[in-house]
Every structure is written in C-alpha cells, then in structure tokens.
Amino acid sequence: MKIRRDVLNAIQEHARESHPSECCGILLYQGEGPDVVTSSIRAANTTTDDPARRYALGHKAHLEAVKMEAAGHAHIA
C-alpha cells in the first residue's frame, strides 16, 4: 500500500497533536486504486477508558466517510 505524502503528513500531524493519547482515523482512496491512499479523515478518540492506550472511533468521522463514499471515495480502514 502507498500513502500520498500529503496524507502521510496529515496523519503524522494528527498523531503529534493527539500525543500522549491514541489517535485514529479512516483512510480512503479514489481513482488511483485501492493500493494508494489518497485522503484521510481524522477521528476523535472518544474512549474514556485509558485514551493513552485505547481508542474508540468518533461517530462524526464515520458519517464523513459515508458521505465521501457517496461521492466516489472508498475506505480502506
């Protein structure tokens, strides 16, 4: 799998901002095929049980992914 540099930079920035808590998100592809990540969605870590070691995907990110899928994107994870 390949991740575009701008997407990788955004993921790394999200991780830095979230530290020391876990961060999470959704990876998407469009056009270039399922082996090239073309965008990502930040997700809030909604867990209240040890957020430095666990995460729960926020519902807003899931809804955004559904909208992006309707616009032609597909999610990877």
All heavy atoms as a GROMACS GRO file, in nm:
protein
  586
    1MET      N    1   0.084  -0.116   0.000
    1MET     CA    2   0.000   0.000   0.000
    1MET      C    3   0.089   0.124   0.000
    1MET      O    4   0.192   0.128   0.068
    1MET     CB    5  -0.091  -0.001   0.123
    1MET     CG    6  -0.172   0.123   0.138
    1MET     SD    7  -0.272   0.128   0.288
    1MET     CE    8  -0.374  -0.014   0.263
    2LYS      N    9   0.048   0.224  -0.075
    2LYS     CA   10   0.118   0.352  -0.079
    2LYS      C   11   0.027   0.459  -0.019
    2LYS      O   12  -0.094   0.453  -0.031
    2LYS     CB   13   0.151   0.390  -0.223
    2LYS     CG   14   0.245   0.294  -0.291
    2LYS     CD   15   0.266   0.332  -0.435
    2LYS     CE   16   0.352   0.228  -0.504
    2LYS     NZ   17   0.368   0.257  -0.647
    3ILE      N   18   0.088   0.555   0.047
    3ILE     CA   19   0.016   0.668   0.104
    3ILE      C   20   0.076   0.795   0.046
    3ILE      O   21   0.198   0.814   0.055
    3ILE     CB   22   0.025   0.671   0.258
    3ILE    CG1   23  -0.031   0.541   0.317
    3ILE    CG2   24  -0.050   0.791   0.314
    3ILE    CD1   25  -0.017   0.531   0.468
    4ARG      N   26  -0.008   0.877  -0.015
    4ARG     CA   27   0.043   1.002  -0.070
    4ARG      C   28   0.111   1.083   0.041
    4ARG      O   29   0.070   1.081   0.156
    4ARG     CB   30  -0.070   1.084  -0.132
    4ARG     CG   31  -0.116   1.028  -0.263
    4ARG     CD   32  -0.214   1.114  -0.337
    4ARG     NE   33  -0.251   1.238  -0.271
    4ARG     CZ   34  -0.356   1.312  -0.304
    4ARG    NH1   35  -0.436   1.273  -0.402
    4ARG    NH2   36  -0.384   1.423  -0.240
    5ARG      N   37   0.215   1.155   0.005
    5ARG     CA   38   0.295   1.231   0.102
    5ARG      C   39   0.210   1.330   0.181
    5ARG      O   40   0.225   1.342   0.302
    5ARG     CB   41   0.409   1.303   0.029
    5ARG     CG   42   0.491   1.397   0.115
    5ARG     CD   43   0.558   1.334   0.235
    5ARG     NE   44   0.648   1.228   0.199
    5ARG     CZ   45   0.704   1.147   0.288
    5ARG    NH1   46   0.681   1.161   0.417
    5ARG    NH2   47   0.782   1.050   0.250
    6ASP      N   48   0.117   1.401   0.117
    6ASP     CA   49   0.035   1.498   0.188
    6ASP      C   50  -0.056   1.431   0.291
    6ASP      O   51  -0.078   1.484   0.399
    6ASP     CB   52  -0.047   1.586   0.093
    6ASP     CG   53  -0.142   1.506   0.004
    6ASP    OD1   54  -0.105   1.397  -0.042
    6ASP    OD2   55  -0.254   1.555  -0.020
    7VAL      N   56  -0.104   1.312   0.258
    7VAL     CA   57  -0.188   1.237   0.351
    7VAL      C   58  -0.104   1.188   0.468
    7VAL      O   59  -0.144   1.199   0.584
    7VAL     CB   60  -0.258   1.119   0.280
    7VAL    CG1   61  -0.338   1.035   0.377
    7VAL    CG2   62  -0.347   1.171   0.167
    8LEU      N   63   0.015   1.137   0.440
    8LEU     CA   64   0.105   1.090   0.546
    8LEU      C   65   0.141   1.206   0.639
    8LEU      O   66   0.140   1.190   0.762
    8LEU     CB   67   0.231   1.029   0.486
    8LEU     CG   68   0.331   0.972   0.586
    8LEU    CD1   69   0.268   0.863   0.671
    8LEU    CD2   70   0.452   0.919   0.512
    9ASN      N   71   0.168   1.322   0.584
    9ASN     CA   72   0.199   1.439   0.667
    9ASN      C   73   0.081   1.474   0.758
    9ASN      O   74   0.101   1.506   0.875
    9ASN     CB   75   0.236   1.559   0.580
    9ASN     CG   76   0.369   1.542   0.511
    9ASN    OD1   77   0.451   1.458   0.549
    9ASN    ND2   78   0.392   1.621   0.408
   10ALA      N   79  -0.041   1.466   0.706
   10ALA     CA   80  -0.160   1.497   0.786
   10ALA      C   81  -0.177   1.394   0.898
   10ALA      O   82  -0.212   1.429   1.012
   10ALA     CB   83  -0.284   1.500   0.698
   11ILE      N   84  -0.150   1.268   0.869
   11ILE     CA   85  -0.160   1.162   0.971
   11ILE      C   86  -0.056   1.185   1.081
   11ILE      O   87  -0.087   1.175   1.201
   11ILE     CB   88  -0.142   1.023   0.906
   11ILE    CG1   89  -0.260   0.991   0.815
   11ILE    CG2   90  -0.126   0.915   1.014
   11ILE    CD1   91  -0.237   0.870   0.725
   12GLN      N   92   0.065   1.218   1.042
   12GLN     CA   93   0.171   1.244   1.140
   12GLN      C   94   0.138   1.365   1.227
   12GLN      O   95   0.161   1.363   1.348
   12GLN     CB   96   0.305   1.263   1.069
   12GLN     CG   97   0.357   1.135   1.007
   12GLN     CD   98   0.479   1.157   0.921
   12GLN    OE1   99   0.498   1.262   0.860
   12GLN    NE2  100   0.563   1.054   0.913
   13GLU      N  101   0.083   1.469   1.168
   13GLU     CA  102   0.044   1.587   1.245
   13GLU      C  103  -0.066   1.553   1.345
   13GLU      O  104  -0.062   1.596   1.461
   13GLU     CB  105  -0.002   1.699   1.151
   13GLU     CG  106  -0.042   1.826   1.223
   13GLU     CD  107   0.073   1.892   1.299
   13GLU    OE1  108   0.191   1.870   1.266
   13GLU    OE2  109   0.043   1.968   1.394
   14HIS      N  110  -0.162   1.473   1.303
   14HIS     CA  111  -0.269   1.430   1.392
   14HIS      C  112  -0.212   1.352   1.510
   14HIS      O  113  -0.252   1.373   1.625
   14HIS     CB  114  -0.369   1.345   1.315
   14HIS     CG  115  -0.489   1.304   1.393
   14HIS    ND1  116  -0.564   1.194   1.357
   14HIS    CD2  117  -0.549   1.355   1.502
   14HIS    CE1  118  -0.664   1.180   1.444
   14HIS    NE2  119  -0.657   1.276   1.532
   15ALA      N  120  -0.116   1.266   1.484
   15ALA     CA  121  -0.053   1.187   1.590
   15ALA      C  122   0.022   1.278   1.689
   15ALA      O  123   0.011   1.260   1.811
   15ALA     CB  124   0.043   1.085   1.530
   16ARG      N  125   0.093   1.378   1.636
   16ARG     CA  126   0.165   1.471   1.724
   16ARG      C  127   0.067   1.550   1.812
   16ARG      O  128   0.090   1.568   1.931
   16ARG     CB  129   0.250   1.567   1.642
   16ARG     CG  130   0.382   1.509   1.594
   16ARG     CD  131   0.474   1.614   1.535
   16ARG     NE  132   0.425   1.664   1.408
   16ARG     CZ  133   0.448   1.607   1.290
   16ARG    NH1  134   0.523   1.498   1.283
   16ARG    NH2  135   0.402   1.660   1.180
   17GLU      N  136  -0.042   1.596   1.752
   17GLU     CA  137  -0.141   1.673   1.827
   17GLU      C  138  -0.212   1.589   1.934
   17GLU      O  139  -0.251   1.641   2.037
   17GLU     CB  140  -0.244   1.733   1.732
   17GLU     CG  141  -0.190   1.841   1.643
   17GLU     CD  142  -0.288   1.885   1.537
   17GLU    OE1  143  -0.406   1.840   1.537
   17GLU    OE2  144  -0.249   1.967   1.450
   18SER      N  145  -0.230   1.462   1.906
   18SER     CA  146  -0.304   1.373   1.997
   18SER      C  147  -0.218   1.319   2.111
   18SER      O  148  -0.272   1.274   2.213
   18SER     CB  149  -0.362   1.255   1.920
   18SER     OG  150  -0.453   1.300   1.822
   19HIS      N  151  -0.089   1.318   2.092
   19HIS     CA  152   0.002   1.261   2.192
   19HIS      C  153  -0.023   1.324   2.330
   19HIS      O  154  -0.042   1.443   2.339
   19HIS     CB  155   0.147   1.286   2.148
   19HIS     CG  156   0.248   1.228   2.242
   19HIS    ND1  157   0.274   1.094   2.245
   19HIS    CD2  158   0.325   1.286   2.336
   19HIS    CE1  159   0.365   1.072   2.338
   19HIS    NE2  160   0.397   1.186   2.395
   20PRO      N  161  -0.030   1.248   2.436
   20PRO     CA  162   0.006   1.108   2.451
   20PRO      C  163  -0.111   1.011   2.427
   20PRO      O  164  -0.094   0.891   2.442
   20PRO     CB  165   0.053   1.099   2.596
   20PRO     CG  166  -0.036   1.196   2.667
   20PRO     CD  167  -0.055   1.310   2.568
   21SER      N  168  -0.227   1.063   2.391
   21SER     CA  169  -0.341   0.975   2.366
   21SER      C  170  -0.329   0.909   2.228
   21SER      O  171  -0.260   0.960   2.140
   21SER     CB  172  -0.472   1.054   2.371
   21SER     OG  173  -0.494   1.103   2.500
   22GLU      N  174  -0.397   0.798   2.212
   22GLU     CA  175  -0.406   0.733   2.083
   22GLU      C  176  -0.483   0.822   1.987
   22GLU      O  177  -0.572   0.897   2.027
   22GLU     CB  178  -0.480   0.599   2.095
   22GLU     CG  179  -0.405   0.491   2.167
   22GLU     CD  180  -0.298   0.428   2.080
   22GLU    OE1  181  -0.307   0.433   1.957
   22GLU    OE2  182  -0.204   0.372   2.138
   23CYS      N  183  -0.450   0.816   1.860
   23CYS     CA  184  -0.530   0.884   1.759
   23CYS      C  185  -0.579   0.779   1.660
   23CYS      O  186  -0.524   0.669   1.651
   23CYS     CB  187  -0.452   0.994   1.690
   23CYS     SG  188  -0.322   0.939   1.580
   24CYS      N  189  -0.682   0.814   1.590
   24CYS     CA  190  -0.736   0.719   1.494
   24CYS      C  191  -0.800   0.796   1.380
   24CYS      O  192  -0.820   0.917   1.388
   24CYS     CB  193  -0.836   0.624   1.559
   24CYS     SG  194  -0.959   0.702   1.664
   25GLY      N  195  -0.830   0.725   1.273
   25GLY     CA  196  -0.889   0.788   1.158
   25GLY      C  197  -0.927   0.684   1.054
   25GLY      O  198  -0.917   0.564   1.078
   26ILE      N  199  -0.970   0.733   0.940
   26ILE     CA  200  -1.014   0.648   0.831
   26ILE      C  201  -0.934   0.684   0.707
   26ILE      O  202  -0.918   0.801   0.675
   26ILE     CB  203  -1.165   0.667   0.805
   26ILE    CG1  204  -1.245   0.632   0.931
   26ILE    CG2  205  -1.210   0.582   0.686
   26ILE    CD1  206  -1.391   0.669   0.924
   27LEU      N  207  -0.881   0.584   0.639
   27LEU     CA  208  -0.806   0.603   0.516
   27LEU      C  209  -0.898   0.578   0.398
   27LEU      O  210  -0.980   0.486   0.401
   27LEU     CB  211  -0.686   0.508   0.511
   27LEU     CG  212  -0.589   0.516   0.628
   27LEU    CD1  213  -0.480   0.411   0.611
   27LEU    CD2  214  -0.532   0.654   0.643
   28LEU      N  215  -0.882   0.660   0.292
   28LEU     CA  216  -0.968   0.647   0.174
   28LEU      C  217  -0.885   0.649   0.047
   28LEU      O  218  -0.774   0.702   0.044
   28LEU     CB  219  -1.069   0.762   0.170
   28LEU     CG  220  -1.161   0.771   0.290
   28LEU    CD1  221  -1.135   0.901   0.363
   28LEU    CD2  222  -1.304   0.759   0.250
   29TYR      N  223  -0.943   0.594  -0.058
   29TYR     CA  224  -0.880   0.601  -0.189
   29TYR      C  225  -0.984   0.641  -0.292
   29TYR      O  226  -1.104   0.624  -0.271
   29TYR     CB  227  -0.813   0.469  -0.228
   29TYR     CG  228  -0.908   0.354  -0.253
   29TYR    CD1  229  -0.959   0.332  -0.380
   29TYR    CD2  230  -0.944   0.268  -0.151
   29TYR    CE1  231  -1.045   0.225  -0.404
   29TYR    CE2  232  -1.030   0.162  -0.175
   29TYR     CZ  233  -1.080   0.141  -0.302
   29TYR     OH  234  -1.164   0.037  -0.324
   30GLN      N  235  -0.936   0.700  -0.399
   30GLN     CA  236  -1.023   0.736  -0.510
   30GLN      C  237  -0.939   0.745  -0.636
   30GLN      O  238  -0.832   0.805  -0.635
   30GLN     CB  239  -1.092   0.870  -0.485
   30GLN     CG  240  -1.185   0.910  -0.598
   30GLN     CD  241  -1.245   1.049  -0.578
   30GLN    OE1  242  -1.181   1.136  -0.522
   30GLN    NE2  243  -1.367   1.067  -0.624
   31GLY      N  244  -0.984   0.684  -0.740
   31GLY     CA  245  -0.919   0.698  -0.870
   31GLY      C  246  -0.792   0.620  -0.889
   31GLY      O  247  -0.778   0.548  -0.985
   32GLU      N  248  -0.698   0.632  -0.797
   32GLU     CA  249  -0.569   0.566  -0.813
   32GLU      C  250  -0.573   0.418  -0.775
   32GLU      O  251  -0.476   0.347  -0.790
   32GLU     CB  252  -0.461   0.639  -0.732
   32GLU     CG  253  -0.438   0.782  -0.780
   32GLU     CD  254  -0.334   0.854  -0.699
   32GLU    OE1  255  -0.224   0.800  -0.681
   32GLU    OE2  256  -0.364   0.966  -0.654
   33GLY      N  257  -0.684   0.371  -0.722
   33GLY     CA  258  -0.699   0.231  -0.687
   33GLY      C  259  -0.680   0.206  -0.539
   33GLY      O  260  -0.630   0.291  -0.466
   34PRO      N  261  -0.720   0.088  -0.494
   34PRO     CA  262  -0.720   0.057  -0.351
   34PRO      C  263  -0.583   0.044  -0.288
   34PRO      O  264  -0.573   0.034  -0.167
   34PRO     CB  265  -0.796  -0.074  -0.343
   34PRO     CG  266  -0.782  -0.136  -0.477
   34PRO     CD  267  -0.774  -0.020  -0.574
   35ASP      N  268  -0.478   0.044  -0.368
   35ASP     CA  269  -0.345   0.034  -0.308
   35ASP      C  270  -0.278   0.171  -0.291
   35ASP      O  271  -0.163   0.178  -0.252
   35ASP     CB  272  -0.256  -0.060  -0.390
   35ASP     CG  273  -0.239  -0.016  -0.533
   35ASP    OD1  274  -0.325   0.060  -0.584
   35ASP    OD2  275  -0.141  -0.057  -0.597
   36VAL      N  276  -0.351   0.281  -0.316
   36VAL     CA  277  -0.297   0.416  -0.298
   36VAL      C  278  -0.395   0.497  -0.213
   36VAL      O  279  -0.506   0.528  -0.256
   36VAL     CB  280  -0.273   0.487  -0.433
   36VAL    CG1  281  -0.218   0.627  -0.410
   36VAL    CG2  282  -0.179   0.407  -0.521
   37VAL      N  283  -0.353   0.531  -0.092
   37VAL     CA  284  -0.435   0.613  -0.003
   37VAL      C  285  -0.428   0.758  -0.053
   37VAL      O  286  -0.320   0.815  -0.063
   37VAL     CB  287  -0.386   0.604   0.143
   37VAL    CG1  288  -0.467   0.697   0.233
   37VAL    CG2  289  -0.395   0.460   0.192
   38THR      N  290  -0.544   0.815  -0.085
   38THR     CA  291  -0.548   0.950  -0.141
   38THR      C  292  -0.602   1.054  -0.044
   38THR      O  293  -0.589   1.173  -0.068
   38THR     CB  294  -0.633   0.953  -0.269
   38THR    OG1  295  -0.764   0.903  -0.240
   38THR    CG2  296  -0.568   0.869  -0.378
   39SER      N  297  -0.663   1.010   0.067
   39SER     CA  298  -0.709   1.105   0.169
   39SER      C  299  -0.732   1.032   0.300
   39SER      O  300  -0.736   0.909   0.305
   39SER     CB  301  -0.836   1.178   0.125
   39SER     OG  302  -0.940   1.087   0.101
   40SER      N  303  -0.745   1.111   0.406
   40SER     CA  304  -0.772   1.053   0.537
   40SER      C  305  -0.869   1.142   0.611
   40SER      O  306  -0.881   1.261   0.583
   40SER     CB  307  -0.643   1.036   0.617
   40SER     OG  308  -0.584   1.162   0.644
   41ILE      N  309  -0.938   1.083   0.705
   41ILE     CA  310  -1.032   1.156   0.790
   41ILE      C  311  -0.984   1.139   0.933
   41ILE      O  312  -0.967   1.026   0.981
   41ILE     CB  313  -1.175   1.099   0.776
   41ILE    CG1  314  -1.224   1.111   0.633
   41ILE    CG2  315  -1.270   1.169   0.873
   41ILE    CD1  316  -1.354   1.037   0.608
   42ARG      N  317  -0.963   1.250   1.001
   42ARG     CA  318  -0.930   1.244   1.144
   42ARG      C  319  -1.054   1.201   1.220
   42ARG      O  320  -1.164   1.243   1.190
   42ARG     CB  321  -0.890   1.381   1.196
   42ARG     CG  322  -0.757   1.428   1.151
   42ARG     CD  323  -0.730   1.563   1.212
   42ARG     NE  324  -0.596   1.608   1.181
   42ARG     CZ  325  -0.525   1.684   1.260
   42ARG    NH1  326  -0.574   1.728   1.374
   42ARG    NH2  327  -0.403   1.720   1.227
   43ALA      N  328  -1.032   1.119   1.320
   43ALA     CA  329  -1.142   1.077   1.406
   43ALA      C  330  -1.109   1.110   1.549
   43ALA      O  331  -0.995   1.093   1.594
   43ALA     CB  332  -1.166   0.927   1.392
   44ALA      N  333  -1.208   1.158   1.619
   44ALA     CA  334  -1.189   1.184   1.762
   44ALA      C  335  -1.178   1.052   1.836
   44ALA      O  336  -1.247   0.955   1.804
   44ALA     CB  337  -1.307   1.264   1.815
   45ASN      N  338  -1.088   1.048   1.932
   45ASN     CA  339  -1.076   0.932   2.019
   45ASN      C  340  -1.178   0.952   2.131
   45ASN      O  341  -1.158   1.032   2.221
   45ASN     CB  342  -0.935   0.920   2.075
   45ASN     CG  343  -0.916   0.797   2.161
   45ASN    OD1  344  -1.009   0.725   2.190
   45ASN    ND2  345  -0.792   0.774   2.203
   46THR      N  346  -1.288   0.880   2.124
   46THR     CA  347  -1.398   0.904   2.217
   46THR      C  348  -1.395   0.812   2.339
   46THR      O  349  -1.487   0.817   2.422
   46THR     CB  350  -1.534   0.889   2.146
   46THR    OG1  351  -1.545   0.758   2.093
   46THR    CG2  352  -1.547   0.991   2.034
   47THR      N  353  -1.291   0.733   2.354
   47THR     CA  354  -1.285   0.645   2.471
   47THR      C  355  -1.259   0.726   2.598
   47THR      O  356  -1.191   0.828   2.595
   47THR     CB  357  -1.177   0.536   2.456
   47THR    OG1  358  -1.193   0.442   2.562
   47THR    CG2  359  -1.036   0.593   2.463
   48THR      N  360  -1.317   0.682   2.705
   48THR     CA  361  -1.288   0.742   2.836
   48THR      C  362  -1.209   0.644   2.921
   48THR      O  363  -1.171   0.675   3.032
   48THR     CB  364  -1.419   0.780   2.909
   48THR    OG1  365  -1.501   0.664   2.921
   48THR    CG2  366  -1.493   0.888   2.833
   49ASP      N  367  -1.184   0.526   2.866
   49ASP     CA  368  -1.111   0.421   2.935
   49ASP      C  369  -0.967   0.416   2.886
   49ASP      O  370  -0.936   0.350   2.788
   49ASP     CB  371  -1.181   0.286   2.911
   49ASP     CG  372  -1.111   0.171   2.978
   49ASP    OD1  373  -1.051   0.191   3.086
   49ASP    OD2  374  -1.116   0.060   2.923
   50ASP      N  375  -0.878   0.494   2.950
   50ASP     CA  376  -0.735   0.494   2.920
   50ASP      C  377  -0.705   0.536   2.775
   50ASP      O  378  -0.653   0.456   2.695
   50ASP     CB  379  -0.675   0.357   2.950
   50ASP     CG  380  -0.523   0.359   2.956
   50ASP    OD1  381  -0.463   0.467   2.952
   50ASP    OD2  382  -0.464   0.249   2.964
   51PRO      N  383  -0.734   0.662   2.737
   51PRO     CA  384  -0.713   0.706   2.600
   51PRO      C  385  -0.567   0.705   2.555
   51PRO      O  386  -0.541   0.713   2.435
   51PRO     CB  387  -0.770   0.848   2.598
   51PRO     CG  388  -0.771   0.892   2.740
   51PRO     CD  389  -0.788   0.768   2.823
   52ALA      N  390  -0.474   0.692   2.645
   52ALA     CA  391  -0.334   0.681   2.605
   52ALA      C  392  -0.302   0.543   2.550
   52ALA      O  393  -0.202   0.525   2.481
   52ALA     CB  394  -0.242   0.712   2.723
   53ARG      N  395  -0.390   0.446   2.576
   53ARG     CA  396  -0.365   0.309   2.531
   53ARG      C  397  -0.480   0.249   2.452
   53ARG      O  398  -0.467   0.140   2.397
   53ARG     CB  399  -0.335   0.221   2.651
   53ARG     CG  400  -0.209   0.267   2.724
   53ARG     CD  401  -0.180   0.184   2.841
   53ARG     NE  402  -0.165   0.046   2.796
   53ARG     CZ  403  -0.132  -0.054   2.873
   53ARG    NH1  404  -0.110  -0.031   3.000
   53ARG    NH2  405  -0.121  -0.175   2.829
   54ARG      N  406  -0.594   0.316   2.445
   54ARG     CA  407  -0.711   0.263   2.375
   54ARG      C  408  -0.776   0.374   2.294
   54ARG      O  409  -0.755   0.491   2.320
   54ARG     CB  410  -0.813   0.210   2.474
   54ARG     CG  411  -0.762   0.099   2.561
   54ARG     CD  412  -0.866   0.065   2.667
   54ARG     NE  413  -0.812  -0.024   2.765
   54ARG     CZ  414  -0.834  -0.155   2.768
   54ARG    NH1  415  -0.914  -0.210   2.680
   54ARG    NH2  416  -0.778  -0.230   2.860
   55TYR      N  417  -0.857   0.334   2.197
   55TYR     CA  418  -0.932   0.434   2.123
   55TYR      C  419  -1.068   0.379   2.081
   55TYR      O  420  -1.088   0.258   2.073
   55TYR     CB  421  -0.857   0.485   2.000
   55TYR     CG  422  -0.843   0.384   1.889
   55TYR    CD1  423  -0.941   0.371   1.792
   55TYR    CD2  424  -0.731   0.303   1.882
   55TYR    CE1  425  -0.929   0.278   1.690
   55TYR    CE2  426  -0.719   0.211   1.781
   55TYR     CZ  427  -0.817   0.199   1.685
   55TYR     OH  428  -0.805   0.107   1.585
   56ALA      N  429  -1.157   0.472   2.061
   56ALA     CA  430  -1.288   0.442   2.003
   56ALA      C  431  -1.312   0.547   1.896
   56ALA      O  432  -1.291   0.667   1.919
   56ALA     CB  433  -1.397   0.447   2.109
   57LEU      N  434  -1.349   0.504   1.780
   57LEU     CA  435  -1.369   0.593   1.666
   57LEU      C  436  -1.490   0.681   1.687
   57LEU      O  437  -1.600   0.632   1.712
   57LEU     CB  438  -1.386   0.509   1.540
   57LEU     CG  439  -1.386   0.581   1.407
   57LEU    CD1  440  -1.248   0.633   1.376
   57LEU    CD2  441  -1.434   0.488   1.298
   58GLY      N  442  -1.470   0.812   1.676
   58GLY     CA  443  -1.580   0.905   1.690
   58GLY      C  444  -1.681   0.892   1.576
   58GLY      O  445  -1.645   0.864   1.462
   59HIS      N  446  -1.807   0.913   1.606
   59HIS     CA  447  -1.912   0.893   1.506
   59HIS      C  448  -1.909   0.996   1.393
   59HIS      O  449  -1.950   0.968   1.282
   59HIS     CB  450  -2.050   0.890   1.573
   59HIS     CG  451  -2.094   1.024   1.625
   59HIS    ND1  452  -2.052   1.074   1.745
   59HIS    CD2  453  -2.174   1.117   1.571
   59HIS    CE1  454  -2.105   1.193   1.764
   59HIS    NE2  455  -2.180   1.222   1.660
   60LYS      N  456  -1.858   1.116   1.419
   60LYS     CA  457  -1.852   1.218   1.314
   60LYS      C  458  -1.763   1.174   1.199
   60LYS      O  459  -1.794   1.200   1.083
   60LYS     CB  460  -1.805   1.351   1.371
   60LYS     CG  461  -1.907   1.418   1.460
   60LYS     CD  462  -1.857   1.552   1.510
   60LYS     CE  463  -1.960   1.615   1.602
   60LYS     NZ  464  -1.913   1.744   1.654
   61ALA      N  465  -1.653   1.109   1.229
   61ALA     CA  466  -1.563   1.061   1.124
   61ALA      C  467  -1.631   0.953   1.041
   61ALA      O  468  -1.616   0.950   0.918
   61ALA     CB  469  -1.434   1.007   1.184
   62HIS      N  470  -1.705   0.867   1.105
   62HIS     CA  471  -1.776   0.762   1.032
   62HIS      C  472  -1.878   0.823   0.937
   62HIS      O  473  -1.889   0.783   0.820
   62HIS     CB  474  -1.845   0.666   1.130
   62HIS     CG  475  -1.916   0.555   1.060
   62HIS    ND1  476  -2.051   0.551   1.048
   62HIS    CD2  477  -1.868   0.446   0.996
   62HIS    CE1  478  -2.086   0.444   0.980
   62HIS    NE2  479  -1.976   0.378   0.948
   63LEU      N  480  -1.952   0.922   0.983
   63LEU     CA  481  -2.051   0.988   0.897
   63LEU      C  482  -1.983   1.060   0.781
   63LEU      O  483  -2.034   1.057   0.667
   63LEU     CB  484  -2.135   1.086   0.979
   63LEU     CG  485  -2.229   1.023   1.082
   63LEU    CD1  486  -2.297   1.132   1.165
   63LEU    CD2  487  -2.332   0.935   1.014
   64GLU      N  488  -1.870   1.122   0.806
   64GLU     CA  489  -1.796   1.188   0.698
   64GLU      C  490  -1.750   1.086   0.595
   64GLU      O  491  -1.757   1.111   0.474
   64GLU     CB  492  -1.677   1.264   0.753
   64GLU     CG  493  -1.604   1.346   0.649
   64GLU     CD  494  -1.490   1.428   0.704
   64GLU    OE1  495  -1.482   1.452   0.825
   64GLU    OE2  496  -1.406   1.472   0.622
   65ALA      N  497  -1.706   0.969   0.640
   65ALA     CA  498  -1.662   0.864   0.548
   65ALA      C  499  -1.778   0.816   0.461
   65ALA      O  500  -1.762   0.793   0.341
   65ALA     CB  501  -1.602   0.747   0.625
   66VAL      N  502  -1.896   0.802   0.520
   66VAL     CA  503  -2.014   0.760   0.443
   66VAL      C  504  -2.044   0.863   0.334
   66VAL      O  505  -2.072   0.827   0.219
   66VAL     CB  506  -2.136   0.741   0.537
   66VAL    CG1  507  -2.264   0.724   0.458
   66VAL    CG2  508  -2.112   0.620   0.628
   67LYS      N  509  -2.035   0.992   0.367
   67LYS     CA  510  -2.059   1.097   0.268
   67LYS      C  511  -1.954   1.093   0.158
   67LYS      O  512  -1.986   1.109   0.039
   67LYS     CB  513  -2.057   1.234   0.335
   67LYS     CG  514  -2.177   1.260   0.422
   67LYS     CD  515  -2.166   1.396   0.490
   67LYS     CE  516  -2.278   1.416   0.590
   67LYS     NZ  517  -2.264   1.543   0.663
   68MET      N  518  -1.828   1.070   0.196
   68MET     CA  519  -1.722   1.064   0.096
   68MET      C  520  -1.738   0.941   0.006
   68MET      O  521  -1.710   0.947  -0.114
   68MET     CB  522  -1.584   1.067   0.162
   68MET     CG  523  -1.554   1.205   0.222
   68MET     SD  524  -1.388   1.216   0.294
   68MET     CE  525  -1.290   1.232   0.144
   69GLU      N  526  -1.785   0.830   0.061
   69GLU     CA  527  -1.810   0.711  -0.021
   69GLU      C  528  -1.919   0.740  -0.122
   69GLU      O  529  -1.911   0.698  -0.237
   69GLU     CB  530  -1.846   0.593   0.067
   69GLU     CG  531  -1.728   0.536   0.141
   69GLU     CD  532  -1.765   0.421   0.233
   69GLU    OE1  533  -1.881   0.414   0.278
   69GLU    OE2  534  -1.676   0.342   0.263
   70ALA      N  535  -2.021   0.814  -0.082
   70ALA     CA  536  -2.128   0.850  -0.174
   70ALA      C  537  -2.076   0.938  -0.286
   70ALA      O  538  -2.132   0.940  -0.396
   70ALA     CB  539  -2.241   0.920  -0.098
   71ALA      N  540  -1.967   1.011  -0.260
   71ALA     CA  541  -1.907   1.099  -0.361
   71ALA      C  542  -1.801   1.028  -0.445
   71ALA      O  543  -1.732   1.092  -0.525
   71ALA     CB  544  -1.847   1.222  -0.292
   72GLY      N  545  -1.784   0.898  -0.426
   72GLY     CA  546  -1.692   0.822  -0.510
   72GLY      C  547  -1.566   0.774  -0.444
   72GLY      O  548  -1.484   0.709  -0.507
   73HIS      N  549  -1.547   0.805  -0.318
   73HIS     CA  550  -1.430   0.754  -0.244
   73HIS      C  551  -1.466   0.618  -0.185
   73HIS      O  552  -1.582   0.586  -0.165
   73HIS     CB  553  -1.393   0.848  -0.129
   73HIS     CG  554  -1.346   0.982  -0.173
   73HIS    ND1  555  -1.214   1.012  -0.188
   73HIS    CD2  556  -1.415   1.093  -0.205
   73HIS    CE1  557  -1.202   1.137  -0.228
   73HIS    NE2  558  -1.323   1.190  -0.239
   74ALA      N  559  -1.367   0.542  -0.154
   74ALA     CA  560  -1.387   0.414  -0.085
   74ALA      C  561  -1.292   0.411   0.033
   74ALA      O  562  -1.180   0.461   0.025
   74ALA     CB  563  -1.360   0.297  -0.178
   75HIS      N  564  -1.336   0.352   0.144
   75HIS     CA  565  -1.249   0.350   0.262
   75HIS      C  566  -1.168   0.222   0.266
   75HIS      O  567  -1.207   0.119   0.215
   75HIS     CB  568  -1.330   0.368   0.391
   75HIS     CG  569  -1.411   0.251   0.430
   75HIS    ND1  570  -1.535   0.224   0.377
   75HIS    CD2  571  -1.387   0.152   0.520
   75HIS    CE1  572  -1.583   0.115   0.431
   75HIS    NE2  573  -1.495   0.068   0.517
   76ILE      N  574  -1.052   0.234   0.328
   76ILE     CA  575  -0.962   0.121   0.343
   76ILE      C  576  -0.968   0.069   0.486
   76ILE      O  577  -0.980  -0.049   0.507
   76ILE     CB  578  -0.817   0.163   0.308
   76ILE    CG1  579  -0.811   0.200   0.160
   76ILE    CG2  580  -0.718   0.052   0.342
   76ILE    CD1  581  -0.679   0.260   0.118
   77ALA      N  582  -0.960   0.159   0.582
   77ALA     CA  583  -0.962   0.117   0.722
   77ALA      C  584  -1.011   0.230   0.809
   77ALA      O  585  -1.006   0.343   0.774
   77ALA     CB  586  -0.822   0.075   0.766
   0.00000   0.00000   0.00000
